[in-house]
């Protein structure tokens, strides 16, 4: 059983955490560009 657990841990990829991180980066980029273009307009 010890070998099976090691294999499962190696294959485990936190898809939810990665998706959340990517969504957070996109969110911050959108806010940054909105502020950037707002400043350009002045």
N, CA, C and O atoms as a GROMACS GRO file, in nm:
protein
  168
    1UNK      N    1   0.082  -0.121   0.000
    1UNK     CA    2   0.000   0.000   0.000
    1UNK      C    3   0.086   0.126   0.000
    1UNK      O    4   0.044   0.228  -0.054
    2UNK      N    5   0.202   0.121   0.058
    2UNK     CA    6   0.289   0.239   0.062
    2UNK      C    7   0.328   0.284  -0.077
    2UNK      O    8   0.336   0.404  -0.104
    3UNK      N    9   0.354   0.188  -0.167
    3UNK     CA   10   0.394   0.224  -0.303
    3UNK      C   11   0.278   0.290  -0.378
    3UNK      O   12   0.299   0.384  -0.454
    4UNK      N   13   0.158   0.241  -0.357
    4UNK     CA   14   0.041   0.299  -0.425
    4UNK      C   15   0.018   0.444  -0.383
    4UNK      O   16  -0.015   0.528  -0.466
    5UNK      N   17   0.036   0.473  -0.254
    5UNK     CA   18   0.018   0.609  -0.206
    5UNK      C   19   0.121   0.703  -0.269
    5UNK      O   20   0.087   0.816  -0.306
    6UNK      N   21   0.244   0.658  -0.282
    6UNK     CA   22   0.348   0.742  -0.343
    6UNK      C   23   0.313   0.774  -0.489
    6UNK      O   24   0.332   0.886  -0.534
    7UNK      N   25   0.262   0.675  -0.561
    7UNK     CA   26   0.224   0.698  -0.700
    7UNK      C   27   0.109   0.797  -0.710
    7UNK      O   28   0.108   0.883  -0.798
    8UNK      N   29   0.013   0.785  -0.619
    8UNK     CA   30  -0.101   0.877  -0.622
    8UNK      C   31  -0.057   1.018  -0.591
    8UNK      O   32  -0.108   1.113  -0.651
    9UNK      N   33   0.036   1.035  -0.499
    9UNK     CA   34   0.083   1.169  -0.464
    9UNK      C   35   0.159   1.231  -0.581
    9UNK      O   36   0.148   1.352  -0.604
   10UNK      N   37   0.235   1.153  -0.655
   10UNK     CA   38   0.309   1.205  -0.770
   10UNK      C   39   0.214   1.250  -0.880
   10UNK      O   40   0.241   1.349  -0.949
   11UNK      N   41   0.103   1.178  -0.898
   11UNK     CA   42   0.009   1.212  -1.005
   11UNK      C   43  -0.088   1.321  -0.962
   11UNK      O   44  -0.155   1.380  -1.048
   12UNK      N   45  -0.098   1.350  -0.833
   12UNK     CA   46  -0.193   1.449  -0.784
   12UNK      C   47  -0.154   1.588  -0.829
   12UNK      O   48  -0.040   1.632  -0.809
   13UNK      N   49  -0.249   1.657  -0.892
   13UNK     CA   50  -0.227   1.795  -0.934
   13UNK      C   51  -0.345   1.877  -0.885
   13UNK      O   52  -0.460   1.848  -0.920
   14UNK      N   53  -0.319   1.980  -0.805
   14UNK     CA   54  -0.428   2.060  -0.749
   14UNK      C   55  -0.493   2.149  -0.855
   14UNK      O   56  -0.466   2.269  -0.862
   15UNK      N   57  -0.579   2.089  -0.938
   15UNK     CA   58  -0.640   2.164  -1.048
   15UNK      C   59  -0.722   2.281  -0.997
   15UNK      O   60  -0.722   2.388  -1.058
   16UNK      N   61  -0.793   2.263  -0.885
   16UNK     CA   62  -0.876   2.371  -0.831
   16UNK      C   63  -0.790   2.490  -0.790
   16UNK      O   64  -0.825   2.605  -0.818
   17UNK      N   65  -0.679   2.463  -0.722
   17UNK     CA   66  -0.591   2.570  -0.677
   17UNK      C   67  -0.526   2.641  -0.797
   17UNK      O   68  -0.515   2.763  -0.798
   18UNK      N   69  -0.485   2.564  -0.896
   18UNK     CA   70  -0.425   2.623  -1.015
   18UNK      C   71  -0.527   2.709  -1.090
   18UNK      O   72  -0.495   2.819  -1.135
   19UNK      N   73  -0.649   2.659  -1.104
   19UNK     CA   74  -0.755   2.734  -1.172
   19UNK      C   75  -0.787   2.862  -1.096
   19UNK      O   76  -0.808   2.967  -1.157
   20UNK      N   77  -0.790   2.854  -0.963
   20UNK     CA   78  -0.816   2.972  -0.881
   20UNK      C   79  -0.705   3.074  -0.898
   20UNK      O   80  -0.732   3.194  -0.909
   21UNK      N   81  -0.580   3.029  -0.901
   21UNK     CA   82  -0.466   3.119  -0.917
   21UNK      C   83  -0.470   3.188  -1.053
   21UNK      O   84  -0.446   3.309  -1.062
   22UNK      N   85  -0.501   3.113  -1.158
   22UNK     CA   86  -0.511   3.171  -1.293
   22UNK      C   87  -0.625   3.272  -1.299
   22UNK      O   88  -0.610   3.378  -1.358
   23UNK      N   89  -0.739   3.239  -1.239
   23UNK     CA   90  -0.852   3.331  -1.236
   23UNK      C   91  -0.816   3.458  -1.161
   23UNK      O   92  -0.856   3.568  -1.202
   24UNK      N   93  -0.742   3.446  -1.052
   24UNK     CA   94  -0.699   3.562  -0.974
   24UNK      C   95  -0.607   3.650  -1.057
   24UNK      O   96  -0.620   3.773  -1.054
   25UNK      N   97  -0.514   3.590  -1.129
   25UNK     CA   98  -0.422   3.667  -1.214
   25UNK      C   99  -0.498   3.741  -1.324
   25UNK      O  100  -0.468   3.858  -1.352
   26UNK      N  101  -0.595   3.674  -1.386
   26UNK     CA  102  -0.676   3.738  -1.490
   26UNK      C  103  -0.754   3.854  -1.430
   26UNK      O  104  -0.765   3.961  -1.491
   27UNK      N  105  -0.810   3.834  -1.310
   27UNK     CA  106  -0.886   3.938  -1.242
   27UNK      C  107  -0.799   4.061  -1.217
   27UNK      O  108  -0.841   4.174  -1.244
   28UNK      N  109  -0.677   4.040  -1.165
   28UNK     CA  110  -0.588   4.153  -1.139
   28UNK      C  111  -0.543   4.220  -1.268
   28UNK      O  112  -0.528   4.343  -1.272
   29UNK      N  113  -0.522   4.144  -1.374
   29UNK     CA  114  -0.484   4.204  -1.503
   29UNK      C  115  -0.595   4.292  -1.556
   29UNK      O  116  -0.569   4.400  -1.608
   30UNK      N  117  -0.719   4.246  -1.544
   30UNK     CA  118  -0.833   4.325  -1.592
   30UNK      C  119  -0.841   4.456  -1.514
   30UNK      O  120  -0.859   4.563  -1.574
   31UNK      N  121  -0.828   4.450  -1.383
   31UNK     CA  122  -0.833   4.572  -1.302
   31UNK      C  123  -0.718   4.664  -1.339
   31UNK      O  124  -0.736   4.786  -1.351
   32UNK      N  125  -0.597   4.607  -1.357
   32UNK     CA  126  -0.480   4.688  -1.390
   32UNK      C  127  -0.501   4.761  -1.523
   32UNK      O  128  -0.473   4.880  -1.534
   33UNK      N  129  -0.550   4.689  -1.625
   33UNK     CA  130  -0.572   4.752  -1.755
   33UNK      C  131  -0.683   4.856  -1.750
   33UNK      O  132  -0.673   4.960  -1.816
   34UNK      N  133  -0.788   4.831  -1.672
   34UNK     CA  134  -0.894   4.930  -1.658
   34UNK      C  135  -0.840   5.059  -1.597
   34UNK      O  136  -0.869   5.168  -1.645
   35UNK      N  137  -0.761   5.046  -1.492
   35UNK     CA  138  -0.700   5.164  -1.431
   35UNK      C  139  -0.601   5.231  -1.525
   35UNK      O  140  -0.596   5.354  -1.532
   36UNK      N  141  -0.524   5.152  -1.598
   36UNK     CA  142  -0.424   5.205  -1.692
   36UNK      C  143  -0.491   5.288  -1.800
   36UNK      O  144  -0.447   5.400  -1.828
   37UNK      N  145  -0.597   5.235  -1.861
   37UNK     CA  146  -0.664   5.309  -1.967
   37UNK      C  147  -0.742   5.428  -1.913
   37UNK      O  148  -0.759   5.528  -1.982
   38UNK      N  149  -0.788   5.417  -1.790
   38UNK     CA  150  -0.853   5.531  -1.725
   38UNK      C  151  -0.753   5.646  -1.708
   38UNK      O  152  -0.788   5.762  -1.730
   39UNK      N  153  -0.633   5.614  -1.670
   39UNK     CA  154  -0.529   5.717  -1.653
   39UNK      C  155  -0.486   5.774  -1.789
   39UNK      O  156  -0.456   5.892  -1.800
   40UNK      N  157  -0.482   5.688  -1.891
   40UNK     CA  158  -0.445   5.736  -2.024
   40UNK      C  159  -0.550   5.837  -2.075
   40UNK      O  160  -0.516   5.932  -2.146
   41UNK      N  161  -0.674   5.816  -2.037
   41UNK     CA  162  -0.781   5.902  -2.085
   41UNK      C  163  -0.778   6.043  -2.024
   41UNK      O  164  -0.845   6.134  -2.074
   42UNK      N  165  -0.703   6.061  -1.919
   42UNK     CA  166  -0.704   6.191  -1.852
   42UNK      C  167  -0.605   6.288  -1.912
   42UNK      O  168  -0.594   6.402  -1.867
   0.00000   0.00000   0.00000
